[in-house]
Amino acid sequence: MTLDGHDLEAVLSNATELGSAAPDVCGLAAELPTDNICSLVCDPDAIKARLIDQGAAQGTCYEMLCALPGLSVTVGVCLPPPPP
């Protein structure tokens, strides 16, 4: 997951080291309507399930830009191949 084009873990680690409050990405995502797939940014398995339910091609990777209140994150998931 990235935060404004930077690796999220690195951003959060750097913010913590500098003493600034790291953004609560999961809390911000929870503020979104539940029908918005970006509300699931902290639950990759739920994102995968939603994409499959919506008919996304299995065996494919997806990347989406999610606008959360006050920041944006890029989320990537890869769906498993379809069963044989």
N, CA, C and O atoms as CSV, one atom per row, in Angstrom:
chain,resi,resn,atom,element,x,y,z
A,1,MET,N,N,0.852,-1.153,0.000
A,1,MET,CA,C,0.000,0.000,0.000
A,1,MET,C,C,0.902,1.221,0.000
A,1,MET,O,O,1.945,1.222,0.655
A,2,THR,N,N,0.516,2.250,-0.721
A,2,THR,CA,C,1.306,3.472,-0.754
A,2,THR,C,C,0.478,4.645,-0.248
A,2,THR,O,O,-0.752,4.620,-0.292
A,3,LEU,N,N,1.153,5.643,0.221
A,3,LEU,CA,C,0.535,6.868,0.705
A,3,LEU,C,C,1.126,8.001,-0.109
A,3,LEU,O,O,2.314,8.305,0.002
A,4,ASP,N,N,0.294,8.625,-0.928
A,4,ASP,CA,C,0.742,9.704,-1.803
A,4,ASP,C,C,2.015,9.337,-2.566
A,4,ASP,O,O,2.928,10.152,-2.692
A,5,GLY,N,N,2.066,8.092,-3.078
A,5,GLY,CA,C,3.170,7.643,-3.900
A,5,GLY,C,C,4.354,7.074,-3.151
A,5,GLY,O,O,5.352,6.715,-3.776
A,6,HIS,N,N,4.280,6.978,-1.836
A,6,HIS,CA,C,5.373,6.442,-1.022
A,6,HIS,C,C,4.892,5.194,-0.305
A,6,HIS,O,O,3.712,5.074,0.025
A,7,ASP,N,N,5.811,4.263,-0.062
A,7,ASP,CA,C,5.469,3.044,0.646
A,7,ASP,C,C,4.890,3.396,2.012
A,7,ASP,O,O,5.521,4.111,2.790
A,8,LEU,N,N,3.683,2.893,2.308
A,8,LEU,CA,C,2.974,3.260,3.528
A,8,LEU,C,C,3.758,2.891,4.779
A,8,LEU,O,O,3.833,3.687,5.714
A,9,GLU,N,N,4.341,1.700,4.813
A,9,GLU,CA,C,5.092,1.299,6.005
A,9,GLU,C,C,6.261,2.243,6.264
A,9,GLU,O,O,6.534,2.592,7.413
A,10,ALA,N,N,6.949,2.655,5.212
A,10,ALA,CA,C,8.079,3.569,5.372
A,10,ALA,C,C,7.599,4.938,5.856
A,10,ALA,O,O,8.239,5.555,6.708
A,11,VAL,N,N,6.481,5.412,5.320
A,11,VAL,CA,C,5.944,6.712,5.738
A,11,VAL,C,C,5.556,6.673,7.207
A,11,VAL,O,O,5.888,7.584,7.966
A,12,LEU,N,N,4.849,5.612,7.614
A,12,LEU,CA,C,4.411,5.510,9.006
A,12,LEU,C,C,5.603,5.374,9.947
A,12,LEU,O,O,5.615,5.970,11.024
A,13,SER,N,N,6.600,4.596,9.546
A,13,SER,CA,C,7.791,4.421,10.367
A,13,SER,C,C,8.528,5.750,10.528
A,13,SER,O,O,8.937,6.110,11.632
A,14,ASN,N,N,8.693,6.467,9.433
A,14,ASN,CA,C,9.384,7.752,9.467
A,14,ASN,C,C,8.611,8.752,10.318
A,14,ASN,O,O,9.213,9.499,11.089
A,15,ALA,N,N,7.296,8.777,10.189
A,15,ALA,CA,C,6.474,9.704,10.972
A,15,ALA,C,C,6.603,9.400,12.458
A,15,ALA,O,O,6.690,10.312,13.279
A,16,THR,N,N,6.615,8.123,12.797
A,16,THR,CA,C,6.736,7.729,14.196
A,16,THR,C,C,8.100,8.135,14.748
A,16,THR,O,O,8.197,8.633,15.869
A,17,GLU,N,N,9.158,7.919,13.956
A,17,GLU,CA,C,10.505,8.285,14.394
A,17,GLU,C,C,10.638,9.789,14.590
A,17,GLU,O,O,11.359,10.237,15.482
A,18,LEU,N,N,9.954,10.566,13.771
A,18,LEU,CA,C,10.033,12.020,13.867
A,18,LEU,C,C,9.094,12.569,14.933
A,18,LEU,O,O,9.098,13.769,15.207
A,19,GLY,N,N,8.296,11.704,15.529
A,19,GLY,CA,C,7.397,12.138,16.586
A,19,GLY,C,C,6.070,12.684,16.097
A,19,GLY,O,O,5.262,13.126,16.913
A,20,SER,N,N,5.815,12.671,14.805
A,20,SER,CA,C,4.526,13.140,14.319
A,20,SER,C,C,3.530,11.988,14.315
A,20,SER,O,O,3.895,10.815,14.236
A,21,ALA,N,N,2.298,12.357,14.400
A,21,ALA,CA,C,1.244,11.340,14.429
A,21,ALA,C,C,1.065,10.763,13.031
A,21,ALA,O,O,0.878,11.500,12.064
A,22,ALA,N,N,1.125,9.453,12.936
A,22,ALA,CA,C,0.894,8.777,11.664
A,22,ALA,C,C,-0.604,8.785,11.381
A,22,ALA,O,O,-1.409,8.670,12.304
A,23,PRO,N,N,-0.978,8.918,10.126
A,23,PRO,CA,C,-2.408,8.907,9.810
A,23,PRO,C,C,-3.020,7.551,10.121
A,23,PRO,O,O,-2.390,6.512,9.919
A,24,ASP,N,N,-4.236,7.569,10.607
A,24,ASP,CA,C,-4.971,6.340,10.892
A,24,ASP,C,C,-5.696,5.931,9.615
A,24,ASP,O,O,-6.880,6.217,9.437
A,25,VAL,N,N,-4.967,5.259,8.732
A,25,VAL,CA,C,-5.516,4.890,7.428
A,25,VAL,C,C,-6.776,4.037,7.586
A,25,VAL,O,O,-7.764,4.252,6.884
A,26,CYS,N,N,-6.740,3.080,8.498
A,26,CYS,CA,C,-7.906,2.209,8.687
A,26,CYS,C,C,-9.098,2.996,9.220
A,26,CYS,O,O,-10.234,2.763,8.809
A,27,GLY,N,N,-8.842,3.909,10.118
A,27,GLY,CA,C,-9.919,4.750,10.642
A,27,GLY,C,C,-10.518,5.642,9.567
A,27,GLY,O,O,-11.735,5.815,9.497
A,28,LEU,N,N,-9.648,6.210,8.724
A,28,LEU,CA,C,-10.138,7.054,7.630
A,28,LEU,C,C,-10.949,6.240,6.630
A,28,LEU,O,O,-11.977,6.702,6.134
A,29,ALA,N,N,-10.485,5.028,6.336
A,29,ALA,CA,C,-11.217,4.161,5.407
A,29,ALA,C,C,-12.586,3.803,5.973
A,29,ALA,O,O,-13.558,3.691,5.225
A,30,ALA,N,N,-12.667,3.627,7.278
A,30,ALA,CA,C,-13.933,3.272,7.922
A,30,ALA,C,C,-14.964,4.390,7.818
A,30,ALA,O,O,-16.160,4.148,7.983
A,31,GLU,N,N,-14.510,5.615,7.545
A,31,GLU,CA,C,-15.431,6.739,7.377
A,31,GLU,C,C,-16.144,6.705,6.024
A,31,GLU,O,O,-17.154,7.386,5.840
A,32,LEU,N,N,-15.631,5.924,5.083
A,32,LEU,CA,C,-16.240,5.847,3.754
A,32,LEU,C,C,-17.495,4.987,3.793
A,32,LEU,O,O,-17.636,4.133,4.669
A,33,PRO,N,N,-18.413,5.206,2.846
A,33,PRO,CA,C,-19.596,4.335,2.760
A,33,PRO,C,C,-19.169,2.886,2.512
A,33,PRO,O,O,-18.183,2.639,1.818
A,34,THR,N,N,-19.900,1.938,3.073
A,34,THR,CA,C,-19.507,0.532,2.965
A,34,THR,C,C,-19.564,0.012,1.534
A,34,THR,O,O,-18.924,-0.994,1.227
A,35,ASP,N,N,-20.313,0.670,0.651
A,35,ASP,CA,C,-20.350,0.213,-0.744
A,35,ASP,C,C,-19.129,0.699,-1.530
A,35,ASP,O,O,-18.959,0.327,-2.691
A,36,ASN,N,N,-18.289,1.513,-0.920
A,36,ASN,CA,C,-17.053,1.995,-1.538
A,36,ASN,C,C,-15.958,0.980,-1.234
A,36,ASN,O,O,-15.622,0.761,-0.070
A,37,ILE,N,N,-15.402,0.362,-2.263
A,37,ILE,CA,C,-14.379,-0.671,-2.055
A,37,ILE,C,C,-13.185,-0.131,-1.270
A,37,ILE,O,O,-12.480,-0.900,-0.618
A,38,CYS,N,N,-12.953,1.163,-1.323
A,38,CYS,CA,C,-11.834,1.751,-0.588
A,38,CYS,C,C,-12.059,1.721,0.922
A,38,CYS,O,O,-11.117,1.926,1.688
A,39,SER,N,N,-13.281,1.471,1.357
A,39,SER,CA,C,-13.522,1.330,2.798
A,39,SER,C,C,-12.859,0.067,3.330
A,39,SER,O,O,-12.769,-0.128,4.542
A,40,LEU,N,N,-12.396,-0.786,2.431
A,40,LEU,CA,C,-11.800,-2.070,2.796
A,40,LEU,C,C,-10.272,-2.077,2.704
A,40,LEU,O,O,-9.668,-3.149,2.709
A,41,VAL,N,N,-9.636,-0.907,2.622
A,41,VAL,CA,C,-8.188,-0.872,2.384
A,41,VAL,C,C,-7.377,-1.649,3.416
A,41,VAL,O,O,-6.264,-2.078,3.111
A,42,CYS,N,N,-7.883,-1.837,4.593
A,42,CYS,CA,C,-7.139,-2.574,5.622
A,42,CYS,C,C,-7.529,-4.042,5.688
A,42,CYS,O,O,-7.122,-4.755,6.605
A,43,ASP,N,N,-8.312,-4.491,4.722
A,43,ASP,CA,C,-8.734,-5.893,4.674
A,43,ASP,C,C,-8.605,-6.407,3.239
A,43,ASP,O,O,-9.599,-6.497,2.519
A,44,PRO,N,N,-7.367,-6.748,2.820
A,44,PRO,CA,C,-7.149,-7.167,1.434
A,44,PRO,C,C,-8.009,-8.359,1.017
A,44,PRO,O,O,-8.424,-8.444,-0.139
A,45,ASP,N,N,-8.279,-9.276,1.940
A,45,ASP,CA,C,-9.120,-10.425,1.587
A,45,ASP,C,C,-10.538,-9.980,1.254
A,45,ASP,O,O,-11.169,-10.541,0.358
A,46,ALA,N,N,-11.039,-8.984,1.963
A,46,ALA,CA,C,-12.377,-8.461,1.668
A,46,ALA,C,C,-12.384,-7.739,0.317
A,46,ALA,O,O,-13.368,-7.807,-0.419
A,47,ILE,N,N,-11.291,-7.052,-0.006
A,47,ILE,CA,C,-11.194,-6.402,-1.320
A,47,ILE,C,C,-11.235,-7.468,-2.414
A,47,ILE,O,O,-11.950,-7.322,-3.406
A,48,LYS,N,N,-10.466,-8.538,-2.226
A,48,LYS,CA,C,-10.457,-9.620,-3.221
A,48,LYS,C,C,-11.850,-10.212,-3.390
A,48,LYS,O,O,-12.306,-10.425,-4.514
A,49,ALA,N,N,-12.521,-10.475,-2.283
A,49,ALA,CA,C,-13.867,-11.051,-2.341
A,49,ALA,C,C,-14.833,-10.108,-3.059
A,49,ALA,O,O,-15.655,-10.557,-3.858
A,50,ARG,N,N,-14.741,-8.801,-2.781
A,50,ARG,CA,C,-15.620,-7.826,-3.431
A,50,ARG,C,C,-15.355,-7.798,-4.925
A,50,ARG,O,O,-16.298,-7.778,-5.717
A,51,LEU,N,N,-14.074,-7.798,-5.330
A,51,LEU,CA,C,-13.746,-7.777,-6.754
A,51,LEU,C,C,-14.277,-9.024,-7.456
A,51,LEU,O,O,-14.833,-8.931,-8.551
A,52,ILE,N,N,-14.110,-10.186,-6.833
A,52,ILE,CA,C,-14.612,-11.426,-7.432
A,52,ILE,C,C,-16.132,-11.376,-7.536
A,52,ILE,O,O,-16.697,-11.763,-8.559
A,53,ASP,N,N,-16.803,-10.897,-6.474
A,53,ASP,CA,C,-18.267,-10.779,-6.492
A,53,ASP,C,C,-18.742,-9.838,-7.595
A,53,ASP,O,O,-19.828,-10.017,-8.147
A,54,GLN,N,N,-17.920,-8.830,-7.914
A,54,GLN,CA,C,-18.278,-7.864,-8.949
A,54,GLN,C,C,-17.890,-8.338,-10.350
A,54,GLN,O,O,-18.090,-7.623,-11.331
A,55,GLY,N,N,-17.331,-9.554,-10.435
A,55,GLY,CA,C,-17.021,-10.121,-11.735
A,55,GLY,C,C,-15.645,-9.794,-12.272
A,55,GLY,O,O,-15.396,-9.966,-13.465
A,56,ALA,N,N,-14.739,-9.323,-11.419
A,56,ALA,CA,C,-13.376,-9.027,-11.872
A,56,ALA,C,C,-12.692,-10.322,-12.312
A,56,ALA,O,O,-12.965,-11.396,-11.776
A,57,ALA,N,N,-11.813,-10.202,-13.279
A,57,ALA,CA,C,-11.111,-11.367,-13.817
A,57,ALA,C,C,-10.167,-11.946,-12.778
A,57,ALA,O,O,-9.323,-11.239,-12.227
A,58,GLN,N,N,-10.316,-13.237,-12.514
A,58,GLN,CA,C,-9.429,-13.909,-11.578
A,58,GLN,C,C,-8.097,-14.183,-12.256
A,58,GLN,O,O,-8.021,-14.264,-13.482
A,59,GLY,N,N,-7.038,-14.328,-11.445
A,59,GLY,CA,C,-5.703,-14.509,-11.993
A,59,GLY,C,C,-5.112,-13.202,-12.485
A,59,GLY,O,O,-4.159,-13.198,-13.265
A,60,THR,N,N,-5.681,-12.087,-12.027
A,60,THR,CA,C,-5.269,-10.756,-12.457
A,60,THR,C,C,-4.971,-9.911,-11.222
A,60,THR,O,O,-5.594,-10.080,-10.174
A,61,CYS,N,N,-4.015,-9.005,-11.359
A,61,CYS,CA,C,-3.717,-8.064,-10.275
A,61,CYS,C,C,-4.383,-6.727,-10.583
A,61,CYS,O,O,-4.474,-6.307,-11.737
A,62,TYR,N,N,-4.841,-6.078,-9.532
A,62,TYR,CA,C,-5.525,-4.791,-9.657
A,62,TYR,C,C,-4.867,-3.784,-8.735
A,62,TYR,O,O,-4.429,-4.126,-7.637
A,63,GLU,N,N,-4.800,-2.549,-9.185
A,63,GLU,CA,C,-4.296,-1.453,-8.370
A,63,GLU,C,C,-5.309,-0.330,-8.459
A,63,GLU,O,O,-5.763,0.029,-9.546
A,64,MET,N,N,-5.657,0.221,-7.314
A,64,MET,CA,C,-6.634,1.310,-7.315
A,64,MET,C,C,-6.163,2.438,-6.410
A,64,MET,O,O,-5.519,2.212,-5.386
A,65,LEU,N,N,-6.495,3.639,-6.808
A,65,LEU,CA,C,-6.202,4.822,-6.014
A,65,LEU,C,C,-7.430,5.107,-5.174
A,65,LEU,O,O,-8.522,5.311,-5.705
A,66,CYS,N,N,-7.250,5.120,-3.871
A,66,CYS,CA,C,-8.363,5.350,-2.958
A,66,CYS,C,C,-8.223,6.723,-2.312
A,66,CYS,O,O,-7.210,7.028,-1.683
A,67,ALA,N,N,-9.258,7.545,-2.477
A,67,ALA,CA,C,-9.293,8.853,-1.837
A,67,ALA,C,C,-9.970,8.694,-0.487
A,67,ALA,O,O,-11.172,8.444,-0.399
A,68,LEU,N,N,-9.173,8.844,0.558
A,68,LEU,CA,C,-9.692,8.812,1.918
A,68,LEU,C,C,-9.798,10.253,2.399
A,68,LEU,O,O,-9.201,11.141,1.791
A,69,PRO,N,N,-10.533,10.509,3.462
A,69,PRO,CA,C,-10.619,11.881,3.964
A,69,PRO,C,C,-9.226,12.415,4.331
A,69,PRO,O,O,-8.611,11.950,5.291
A,70,GLY,N,N,-8.742,13.382,3.568
A,70,GLY,CA,C,-7.467,14.016,3.871
A,70,GLY,C,C,-6.236,13.424,3.217
A,70,GLY,O,O,-5.163,14.022,3.299
A,71,LEU,N,N,-6.345,12.281,2.574
A,71,LEU,CA,C,-5.189,11.695,1.897
A,71,LEU,C,C,-5.653,10.641,0.905
A,71,LEU,O,O,-6.816,10.238,0.894
A,72,SER,N,N,-4.723,10.209,0.078
A,72,SER,CA,C,-5.043,9.142,-0.865
A,72,SER,C,C,-4.011,8.025,-0.702
A,72,SER,O,O,-2.852,8.272,-0.369
A,73,VAL,N,N,-4.458,6.800,-0.942
A,73,VAL,CA,C,-3.582,5.637,-0.872
A,73,VAL,C,C,-3.793,4.797,-2.119
A,73,VAL,O,O,-4.887,4.761,-2.683
A,74,THR,N,N,-2.742,4.129,-2.537
A,74,THR,CA,C,-2.839,3.195,-3.645
A,74,THR,C,C,-2.857,1.798,-3.048
A,74,THR,O,O,-2.011,1.446,-2.226
A,75,VAL,N,N,-3.828,1.016,-3.470
A,75,VAL,CA,C,-3.997,-0.342,-2.953
A,75,VAL,C,C,-3.884,-1.313,-4.118
A,75,VAL,O,O,-4.489,-1.109,-5.170
A,76,GLY,N,N,-3.108,-2.365,-3.922
A,76,GLY,CA,C,-2.961,-3.386,-4.950
A,76,GLY,C,C,-3.295,-4.755,-4.387
A,76,GLY,O,O,-2.880,-5.098,-3.279
A,77,VAL,N,N,-4.044,-5.537,-5.151
A,77,VAL,CA,C,-4.345,-6.927,-4.775
A,77,VAL,C,C,-4.271,-7.777,-6.023
A,77,VAL,O,O,-4.524,-7.307,-7.133
A,78,CYS,N,N,-3.922,-9.028,-5.825
A,78,CYS,CA,C,-3.908,-9.992,-6.915
A,78,CYS,C,C,-4.935,-11.066,-6.600
A,78,CYS,O,O,-4.912,-11.674,-5.530
A,79,LEU,N,N,-5.830,-11.288,-7.540
A,79,LEU,CA,C,-6.843,-12.322,-7.363
A,79,LEU,C,C,-6.264,-13.668,-7.746
A,79,LEU,O,O,-5.471,-13.769,-8.682
A,80,PRO,N,N,-6.662,-14.700,-7.022
A,80,PRO,CA,C,-6.171,-16.032,-7.359
A,80,PRO,C,C,-6.748,-16.481,-8.705
A,80,PRO,O,O,-7.788,-15.979,-9.132
A,81,PRO,N,N,-6.083,-17.416,-9.366
A,81,PRO,CA,C,-6.640,-17.929,-10.615
A,81,PRO,C,C,-7.960,-18.651,-10.339
A,81,PRO,O,O,-8.192,-19.130,-9.228
A,82,PRO,N,N,-8.814,-18.725,-11.346
A,82,PRO,CA,C,-10.082,-19.407,-11.149
A,82,PRO,C,C,-9.841,-20.895,-10.896
A,82,PRO,O,O,-8.846,-21.460,-11.350
A,83,PRO,N,N,-10.758,-21.515,-10.170
A,83,PRO,CA,C,-10.592,-22.958,-9.944
A,83,PRO,C,C,-10.644,-23.726,-11.260
A,83,PRO,O,O,-11.307,-23.295,-12.204
A,84,PRO,N,N,-9.949,-24.857,-11.330
A,84,PRO,CA,C,-9.926,-25.619,-12.590
A,84,PRO,C,C,-11.290,-26.199,-12.929
A,84,PRO,O,O,-11.440,-26.865,-13.953
